C-alpha cells in the first residue's frame, strides 16, 4: 500500500499464480479479496498520488497445465507444474535464464511429477521435514499424531528430499520449510545423505544468498539492513521531468467536515517562534510536473540512481561507437 506513497505511480503490479479447482480458490479471487481487505486503507491513501500504482493485472494459469509457461520475457522463462499439497492448486516452478536453471518446488508430498522439470538443474530448492516427529511435537506442543498426519498429507520427509535430489542430480540441493533449531540440524543432514551425496546447503536462516555461474556456485549470508526502510523511488528522467499524478480524491471527498472542524489549531501545539507552512491541499489542479532542472540535486541523486547509471553507460557505449 505504501508503494504509491514512495513513488510507485507509473507501473502496475502483475501477480502470477495458479487457478484453483474452482474459481473461488484461484489467484484472481485471492487478489480481489486482498483488495477488499485493504479497501479502507486504499481509500484513505487516495488523497496521495496513486496513478497506476495500485492497478493489478492477474496472470492466472491453469494449475493442471504441467509445463505451461507463466513468463517469457528478456531471456527469462518460468514454467510450472502441479504439486501434491493436500489441495489442488499448489504449484512448483522452474526458471531458465542464460543457460542456467533454478527450481522452487514449494511445499508438497514427494512426487515424480517434479523429476522431468527439475532434471539436471543448477539449483534445486525443495522442502523437507525430519523424521523426529515425537521430539518436534513436544517442542511445538502438539500431539505426535497431528505432526505425523501433517507431514504425511502435506510435506516431504528429508529422506525423500534426498532421494528426489539423487534422481534430479542438481549442481546444488537446498531445503526450505525447515526448522533451523540445533536439535534438528544433524538429523537433517543424516537423512538427506541417505540418498544424496552431492553438494547440499540449508535454505535457512532467512537471507541466504546463492550466487550461480556456469562454472561455480557459492552460498553466503546476505547483508541485511538493521533498520530497513522503503526503497527510494527510481524514476526515469529521460523525458526531462518528474510527473507526480494527481490524487484521486481530496479529503473533502471521503471525510465528513465535522471531524476536520474538530482538529486542534496547530498554533496551540507548535512551539513559540516556529510554525511550518502546512500543506493541506494538493498544490495544483492536475498532475504535478516538475522539470528536471528544477529538482534539487539531492532529490535527483536519491530518486534516479538507476536512470543515472543507465545514462552513464549509454554515453560510454556511444563514445566507444564513435571511436
Secondary structure as UniProt FT lines:
FT   TURN            2..7
FT   STRAND          13..18
FT   HELIX           23..25
FT   HELIX           27..37
FT   HELIX           39..44
FT   HELIX           45..47
FT   TURN            51..54
FT   STRAND          56..61
FT   TURN            63..64
FT   TURN            66..67
FT   STRAND          69..73
FT   TURN            74..75
FT   STRAND          76..82
FT   TURN            88..89
FT   STRAND          91..97
FT   TURN            98..99
FT   STRAND          100..104
FT   HELIX           113..118
FT   TURN            119..120
FT   STRAND          123..127
FT   HELIX           133..140
FT   HELIX           144..154
FT   HELIX           158..168
FT   STRAND          172..176
FT   HELIX           182..192
FT   TURN            193..195
FT   STRAND          200..202
FT   TURN            206..207
FT   STRAND          208..212
FT   STRAND          217..221
FT   TURN            226..227
FT   TURN            238..239
FT   STRAND          241..244
FT   HELIX           251..254
FT   HELIX           257..261
FT   HELIX           266..268
FT   TURN            272..273
FT   STRAND          288..291
FT   HELIX           292..294
FT   HELIX           297..303
FT   HELIX           305..322
//
